[in-house]
Amino acid sequence: MKRIAIASDAVEIRSLLEQASDEDIILQLVDGRKFMLSAVDDFDIEVPRTRQNKKIMALLDERAKQTGTISLVEVKQRLGIID
């Protein structure tokens, strides 16, 4: 994904960005091509990056295969924690 800085004097673009902060906008060129302008939060960027990280995905795949769990009560007993 590419990031492009928008100049402060780009009034028309800033107006479109302001509108896109409230709802997604579809921009259409004269030749018919369409583009979507949408607000993005960090989570929207982080998820695809995480999916591209092979080490994390391998760890998550391994963890997903685990079937056994330990109850909170048993963990407390093993650690000698008394409520």
N, CA, C and O atoms as CSV, one atom per row, in Angstrom:
chain,resi,resn,atom,element,x,y,z
A,1,MET,N,N,0.848,-1.169,0.000
A,1,MET,CA,C,0.000,0.000,0.000
A,1,MET,C,C,0.895,1.234,0.000
A,1,MET,O,O,1.915,1.266,0.688
A,2,LYS,N,N,0.526,2.212,-0.745
A,2,LYS,CA,C,1.331,3.417,-0.898
A,2,LYS,C,C,0.678,4.574,-0.153
A,2,LYS,O,O,-0.542,4.735,-0.190
A,3,ARG,N,N,1.500,5.383,0.526
A,3,ARG,CA,C,1.004,6.582,1.209
A,3,ARG,C,C,1.441,7.811,0.431
A,3,ARG,O,O,2.575,7.889,-0.040
A,4,ILE,N,N,0.536,8.765,0.302
A,4,ILE,CA,C,0.839,10.005,-0.408
A,4,ILE,C,C,0.447,11.166,0.495
A,4,ILE,O,O,-0.692,11.245,0.955
A,5,ALA,N,N,1.391,12.067,0.749
A,5,ALA,CA,C,1.110,13.253,1.563
A,5,ALA,C,C,0.305,14.248,0.727
A,5,ALA,O,O,0.591,14.460,-0.451
A,6,ILE,N,N,-0.693,14.846,1.347
A,6,ILE,CA,C,-1.545,15.822,0.669
A,6,ILE,C,C,-1.131,17.221,1.128
A,6,ILE,O,O,-1.079,17.493,2.328
A,7,ALA,N,N,-0.842,18.095,0.187
A,7,ALA,CA,C,-0.433,19.468,0.505
A,7,ALA,C,C,-1.585,20.221,1.163
A,7,ALA,O,O,-2.756,19.970,0.875
A,8,SER,N,N,-1.234,21.142,2.047
A,8,SER,CA,C,-2.266,21.899,2.760
A,8,SER,C,C,-3.067,22.804,1.833
A,8,SER,O,O,-4.188,23.184,2.170
A,9,ASP,N,N,-2.514,23.159,0.668
A,9,ASP,CA,C,-3.243,24.029,-0.258
A,9,ASP,C,C,-4.091,23.254,-1.276
A,9,ASP,O,O,-4.651,23.855,-2.193
A,10,ALA,N,N,-4.190,21.937,-1.122
A,10,ALA,CA,C,-5.002,21.106,-2.024
A,10,ALA,C,C,-6.445,21.097,-1.515
A,10,ALA,O,O,-6.925,20.097,-0.981
A,11,VAL,N,N,-7.112,22.215,-1.689
A,11,VAL,CA,C,-8.440,22.439,-1.111
A,11,VAL,C,C,-9.467,21.414,-1.585
A,11,VAL,O,O,-10.218,20.877,-0.772
A,12,GLU,N,N,-9.510,21.140,-2.868
A,12,GLU,CA,C,-10.510,20.215,-3.408
A,12,GLU,C,C,-10.295,18.799,-2.867
A,12,GLU,O,O,-11.249,18.110,-2.506
A,13,ILE,N,N,-9.036,18.378,-2.816
A,13,ILE,CA,C,-8.738,17.039,-2.286
A,13,ILE,C,C,-9.089,16.973,-0.805
A,13,ILE,O,O,-9.671,15.991,-0.345
A,14,ARG,N,N,-8.739,18.009,-0.063
A,14,ARG,CA,C,-9.057,18.020,1.374
A,14,ARG,C,C,-10.574,17.976,1.606
A,14,ARG,O,O,-11.042,17.354,2.560
A,15,SER,N,N,-11.323,18.630,0.741
A,15,SER,CA,C,-12.781,18.592,0.841
A,15,SER,C,C,-13.296,17.164,0.640
A,15,SER,O,O,-14.178,16.710,1.369
A,16,LEU,N,N,-12.746,16.463,-0.349
A,16,LEU,CA,C,-13.136,15.067,-0.585
A,16,LEU,C,C,-12.768,14.190,0.611
A,16,LEU,O,O,-13.543,13.325,1.017
A,17,LEU,N,N,-11.577,14.419,1.170
A,17,LEU,CA,C,-11.147,13.629,2.328
A,17,LEU,C,C,-12.064,13.870,3.527
A,17,LEU,O,O,-12.380,12.946,4.275
A,18,GLU,N,N,-12.481,15.110,3.697
A,18,GLU,CA,C,-13.395,15.434,4.793
A,18,GLU,C,C,-14.720,14.688,4.608
A,18,GLU,O,O,-15.268,14.145,5.567
A,19,GLN,N,N,-15.227,14.665,3.384
A,19,GLN,CA,C,-16.462,13.928,3.104
A,19,GLN,C,C,-16.269,12.433,3.354
A,19,GLN,O,O,-17.162,11.763,3.872
A,20,ALA,N,N,-15.102,11.917,2.984
A,20,ALA,CA,C,-14.821,10.485,3.148
A,20,ALA,C,C,-14.674,10.099,4.612
A,20,ALA,O,O,-14.783,8.921,4.951
A,21,SER,N,N,-14.430,11.068,5.484
A,21,SER,CA,C,-14.340,10.735,6.907
A,21,SER,C,C,-15.713,10.380,7.472
A,21,SER,O,O,-15.810,9.702,8.494
A,22,ASP,N,N,-16.769,10.837,6.807
A,22,ASP,CA,C,-18.138,10.525,7.246
A,22,ASP,C,C,-18.711,9.290,6.557
A,22,ASP,O,O,-19.431,8.509,7.178
A,23,GLU,N,N,-18.394,9.113,5.275
A,23,GLU,CA,C,-18.882,7.953,4.529
A,23,GLU,C,C,-17.979,7.710,3.323
A,23,GLU,O,O,-17.313,8.628,2.843
A,24,ASP,N,N,-17.959,6.477,2.838
A,24,ASP,CA,C,-17.148,6.135,1.668
A,24,ASP,C,C,-17.652,6.902,0.448
A,24,ASP,O,O,-18.850,7.143,0.296
A,25,ILE,N,N,-16.715,7.278,-0.411
A,25,ILE,CA,C,-17.053,8.031,-1.620
A,25,ILE,C,C,-16.527,7.267,-2.833
A,25,ILE,O,O,-15.414,6.744,-2.806
A,26,ILE,N,N,-17.321,7.205,-3.888
A,26,ILE,CA,C,-16.859,6.633,-5.155
A,26,ILE,C,C,-16.595,7.797,-6.100
A,26,ILE,O,O,-17.479,8.607,-6.381
A,27,LEU,N,N,-15.353,7.859,-6.587
A,27,LEU,CA,C,-14.951,8.892,-7.540
A,27,LEU,C,C,-14.954,8.270,-8.929
A,27,LEU,O,O,-14.429,7.173,-9.118
A,28,GLN,N,N,-15.540,8.959,-9.900
A,28,GLN,CA,C,-15.598,8.423,-11.258
A,28,GLN,C,C,-14.975,9.413,-12.233
A,28,GLN,O,O,-15.348,10.585,-12.281
A,29,LEU,N,N,-14.012,8.909,-13.013
A,29,LEU,CA,C,-13.374,9.723,-14.047
A,29,LEU,C,C,-14.274,9.794,-15.276
A,29,LEU,O,O,-15.212,9.009,-15.418
A,30,VAL,N,N,-13.981,10.736,-16.154
A,30,VAL,CA,C,-14.749,10.907,-17.388
A,30,VAL,C,C,-14.741,9.626,-18.214
A,30,VAL,O,O,-15.723,9.317,-18.888
A,31,ASP,N,N,-13.627,8.874,-18.167
A,31,ASP,CA,C,-13.537,7.642,-18.965
A,31,ASP,C,C,-14.259,6.455,-18.314
A,31,ASP,O,O,-14.237,5.347,-18.850
A,32,GLY,N,N,-14.895,6.685,-17.168
A,32,GLY,CA,C,-15.685,5.639,-16.529
A,32,GLY,C,C,-14.987,4.892,-15.405
A,32,GLY,O,O,-15.646,4.192,-14.636
A,33,ARG,N,N,-13.662,5.022,-15.289
A,33,ARG,CA,C,-12.959,4.338,-14.200
A,33,ARG,C,C,-13.431,4.883,-12.859
A,33,ARG,O,O,-13.670,6.081,-12.704
A,34,LYS,N,N,-13.559,3.978,-11.894
A,34,LYS,CA,C,-14.062,4.350,-10.574
A,34,LYS,C,C,-13.031,4.012,-9.505
A,34,LYS,O,O,-12.274,3.048,-9.622
A,35,PHE,N,N,-13.026,4.829,-8.467
A,35,PHE,CA,C,-12.124,4.651,-7.341
A,35,PHE,C,C,-12.903,4.903,-6.058
A,35,PHE,O,O,-13.824,5.720,-6.031
A,36,MET,N,N,-12.529,4.200,-5.003
A,36,MET,CA,C,-13.199,4.412,-3.730
A,36,MET,C,C,-12.280,5.181,-2.799
A,36,MET,O,O,-11.097,4.866,-2.669
A,37,LEU,N,N,-12.837,6.188,-2.159
A,37,LEU,CA,C,-12.122,6.970,-1.161
A,37,LEU,C,C,-12.777,6.653,0.175
A,37,LEU,O,O,-13.974,6.874,0.365
A,38,SER,N,N,-11.979,6.136,1.091
A,38,SER,CA,C,-12.527,5.642,2.343
A,38,SER,C,C,-11.581,5.969,3.489
A,38,SER,O,O,-10.362,5.902,3.325
A,39,ALA,N,N,-12.127,6.320,4.642
A,39,ALA,CA,C,-11.305,6.563,5.828
A,39,ALA,C,C,-10.701,5.243,6.294
A,39,ALA,O,O,-11.345,4.196,6.225
A,40,VAL,N,N,-9.468,5.304,6.766
A,40,VAL,CA,C,-8.764,4.104,7.212
A,40,VAL,C,C,-8.280,4.333,8.632
A,40,VAL,O,O,-7.708,5.379,8.939
A,41,ASP,N,N,-8.510,3.356,9.497
A,41,ASP,CA,C,-7.901,3.440,10.819
A,41,ASP,C,C,-6.708,2.491,10.854
A,41,ASP,O,O,-6.514,1.697,9.934
A,42,ASP,N,N,-5.913,2.573,11.908
A,42,ASP,CA,C,-4.701,1.754,11.997
A,42,ASP,C,C,-5.004,0.266,11.932
A,42,ASP,O,O,-4.194,-0.504,11.415
A,43,PHE,N,N,-6.153,-0.152,12.446
A,43,PHE,CA,C,-6.495,-1.571,12.441
A,43,PHE,C,C,-6.646,-2.084,11.009
A,43,PHE,O,O,-6.262,-3.211,10.697
A,44,ASP,N,N,-7.214,-1.236,10.143
A,44,ASP,CA,C,-7.382,-1.622,8.738
A,44,ASP,C,C,-6.040,-1.865,8.048
A,44,ASP,O,O,-5.948,-2.656,7.109
A,45,ILE,N,N,-5.018,-1.187,8.514
A,45,ILE,CA,C,-3.681,-1.353,7.946
A,45,ILE,C,C,-2.957,-2.511,8.619
A,45,ILE,O,O,-2.251,-3.275,7.962
A,46,GLU,N,N,-3.134,-2.638,9.927
A,46,GLU,CA,C,-2.390,-3.637,10.694
A,46,GLU,C,C,-2.790,-5.067,10.344
A,46,GLU,O,O,-1.926,-5.942,10.299
A,47,VAL,N,N,-4.051,-5.326,10.100
A,47,VAL,CA,C,-4.504,-6.692,9.803
A,47,VAL,C,C,-3.824,-7.261,8.553
A,47,VAL,O,O,-3.280,-8.363,8.620
A,48,PRO,N,N,-3.831,-6.556,7.417
A,48,PRO,CA,C,-3.135,-7.119,6.244
A,48,PRO,C,C,-1.633,-7.310,6.475
A,48,PRO,O,O,-1.048,-8.278,5.990
A,49,ARG,N,N,-1.014,-6.390,7.213
A,49,ARG,CA,C,0.417,-6.535,7.504
A,49,ARG,C,C,0.673,-7.764,8.365
A,49,ARG,O,O,1.635,-8.498,8.139
A,50,THR,N,N,-0.186,-7.984,9.345
A,50,THR,CA,C,-0.029,-9.153,10.213
A,50,THR,C,C,-0.191,-10.425,9.400
A,50,THR,O,O,0.557,-11.382,9.597
A,51,ARG,N,N,-1.144,-10.451,8.501
A,51,ARG,CA,C,-1.367,-11.638,7.668
A,51,ARG,C,C,-0.174,-11.937,6.767
A,51,ARG,O,O,0.035,-13.087,6.381
A,52,GLN,N,N,0.602,-10.928,6.432
A,52,GLN,CA,C,1.790,-11.128,5.596
A,52,GLN,C,C,2.995,-11.614,6.399
A,52,GLN,O,O,3.985,-12.057,5.818
A,53,ASN,N,N,2.920,-11.534,7.736
A,53,ASN,CA,C,4.028,-11.960,8.588
A,53,ASN,C,C,3.962,-13.476,8.761
A,53,ASN,O,O,3.116,-13.987,9.495
A,54,LYS,N,N,4.854,-14.189,8.084
A,54,LYS,CA,C,4.810,-15.658,8.070
A,54,LYS,C,C,5.054,-16.261,9.445
A,54,LYS,O,O,4.463,-17.290,9.774
A,55,LYS,N,N,5.906,-15.649,10.252
A,55,LYS,CA,C,6.190,-16.185,11.587
A,55,LYS,C,C,4.957,-16.102,12.488
A,55,LYS,O,O,4.626,-17.056,13.192
A,56,ILE,N,N,4.292,-14.968,12.458
A,56,ILE,CA,C,3.088,-14.814,13.283
A,56,ILE,C,C,1.998,-15.768,12.813
A,56,ILE,O,O,1.336,-16.403,13.633
A,57,MET,N,N,1.807,-15.873,11.504
A,57,MET,CA,C,0.766,-16.756,10.985
A,57,MET,C,C,1.060,-18.213,11.327
A,57,MET,O,O,0.139,-18.973,11.627
A,58,ALA,N,N,2.335,-18.613,11.288
A,58,ALA,CA,C,2.701,-19.983,11.657
A,58,ALA,C,C,2.400,-20.223,13.132
A,58,ALA,O,O,1.886,-21.280,13.498
A,59,LEU,N,N,2.718,-19.248,13.978
A,59,LEU,CA,C,2.416,-19.362,15.408
A,59,LEU,C,C,0.909,-19.486,15.634
A,59,LEU,O,O,0.463,-20.326,16.415
A,60,LEU,N,N,0.137,-18.657,14.958
A,60,LEU,CA,C,-1.319,-18.716,15.113
A,60,LEU,C,C,-1.881,-20.044,14.614
A,60,LEU,O,O,-2.807,-20.588,15.216
A,61,ASP,N,N,-1.333,-20.566,13.524
A,61,ASP,CA,C,-1.766,-21.875,13.017
A,61,ASP,C,C,-1.484,-22.965,14.042
A,61,ASP,O,O,-2.326,-23.833,14.272
A,62,GLU,N,N,-0.297,-22.926,14.663
A,62,GLU,CA,C,0.063,-23.914,15.687
A,62,GLU,C,C,-0.872,-23.812,16.877
A,62,GLU,O,O,-1.355,-24.823,17.387
A,63,ARG,N,N,-1.127,-22.587,17.318
A,63,ARG,CA,C,-2.005,-22.379,18.476
A,63,ARG,C,C,-3.427,-22.844,18.175
A,63,ARG,O,O,-4.112,-23.347,19.066
A,64,ALA,N,N,-3.870,-22.685,16.952
A,64,ALA,CA,C,-5.224,-23.099,16.579
A,64,ALA,C,C,-5.378,-24.613,16.638
A,64,ALA,O,O,-6.485,-25.118,16.826
A,65,LYS,N,N,-4.281,-25.337,16.481
A,65,LYS,CA,C,-4.326,-26.799,16.520
A,65,LYS,C,C,-4.405,-27.343,17.940
A,65,LYS,O,O,-4.772,-28.501,18.138
A,66,GLN,N,N,-4.068,-26.527,18.925
A,66,GLN,CA,C,-4.098,-26.979,20.316
A,66,GLN,C,C,-5.545,-27.186,20.752
A,66,GLN,O,O,-6.404,-26.331,20.537
A,67,THR,N,N,-5.792,-28.329,21.365
A,67,THR,CA,C,-7.164,-28.641,21.769
A,67,THR,C,C,-7.364,-28.556,23.275
A,67,THR,O,O,-8.458,-28.225,23.732
A,68,GLY,N,N,-6.337,-28.847,24.045
A,68,GLY,CA,C,-6.485,-28.855,25.498
A,68,GLY,C,C,-6.416,-27.464,26.092
A,68,GLY,O,O,-5.641,-26.619,25.645
A,69,THR,N,N,-7.234,-27.238,27.102
A,69,THR,CA,C,-7.201,-25.967,27.818
A,69,THR,C,C,-7.159,-26.239,29.316
A,69,THR,O,O,-7.453,-27.346,29.766
A,70,ILE,N,N,-6.797,-25.239,30.063
A,70,ILE,CA,C,-6.749,-25.344,31.518
A,70,ILE,C,C,-7.689,-24.287,32.069
A,70,ILE,O,O,-7.650,-23.132,31.646
A,71,SER,N,N,-8.522,-24.675,33.000
A,71,SER,CA,C,-9.470,-23.725,33.582
A,71,SER,C,C,-8.728,-22.733,34.480
A,71,SER,O,O,-7.615,-23.001,34.935
A,72,LEU,N,N,-9.354,-21.601,34.723
A,72,LEU,CA,C,-8.775,-20.589,35.596
A,72,LEU,C,C,-8.577,-21.142,36.999
A,72,LEU,O,O,-7.577,-20.839,37.650
A,73,VAL,N,N,-9.513,-21.942,37.464
A,73,VAL,CA,C,-9.414,-22.554,38.793
A,73,VAL,C,C,-8.159,-23.419,38.873
A,73,VAL,O,O,-7.416,-23.349,39.853
A,74,GLU,N,N,-7.920,-24.237,37.842
A,74,GLU,CA,C,-6.747,-25.109,37.842
A,74,GLU,C,C,-5.453,-24.300,37.775
A,74,GLU,O,O,-4.472,-24.655,38.429
A,75,VAL,N,N,-5.437,-23.233,37.004
A,75,VAL,CA,C,-4.249,-22.377,36.935
A,75,VAL,C,C,-3.946,-21.808,38.311
A,75,VAL,O,O,-2.797,-21.816,38.753
A,76,LYS,N,N,-4.974,-21.316,38.985
A,76,LYS,CA,C,-4.780,-20.758,40.327
A,76,LYS,C,C,-4.268,-21.820,41.289
A,76,LYS,O,O,-3.398,-21.540,42.114
A,77,GLN,N,N,-4.799,-23.041,41.191
A,77,GLN,CA,C,-4.337,-24.131,42.054
A,77,GLN,C,C,-2.867,-24.433,41.785
A,77,GLN,O,O,-2.089,-24.587,42.726
A,78,ARG,N,N,-2.480,-24.518,40.527
A,78,ARG,CA,C,-1.091,-24.818,40.170
A,78,ARG,C,C,-0.129,-23.734,40.651
A,78,ARG,O,O,1.008,-24.022,41.024
A,79,LEU,N,N,-0.595,-22.491,40.638
A,79,LEU,CA,C,0.252,-21.377,41.054
A,79,LEU,C,C,0.143,-21.078,42.545
A,79,LEU,O,O,0.845,-20.209,43.062
A,80,GLY,N,N,-0.733,-21.796,43.230
A,80,GLY,CA,C,-0.908,-21.587,44.666
A,80,GLY,C,C,-1.610,-20.285,45.008
A,80,GLY,O,O,-1.391,-19.710,46.074
A,81,ILE,N,N,-2.450,-19.830,44.101
A,81,ILE,CA,C,-3.191,-18.585,44.334
A,81,ILE,C,C,-4.515,-18.929,45.000
A,81,ILE,O,O,-5.274,-19.765,44.509
A,82,ILE,N,N,-4.781,-18.277,46.122
A,82,ILE,CA,C,-6.019,-18.542,46.868
A,82,ILE,C,C,-6.881,-17.290,46.813
A,82,ILE,O,O,-6.412,-16.186,47.093
A,83,ASP,N,N,-8.152,-17.474,46.448
A,83,ASP,CA,C,-9.097,-16.338,46.417
A,83,ASP,C,C,-9.696,-16.129,47.776
A,83,ASP,O,O,-10.512,-15.225,47.958
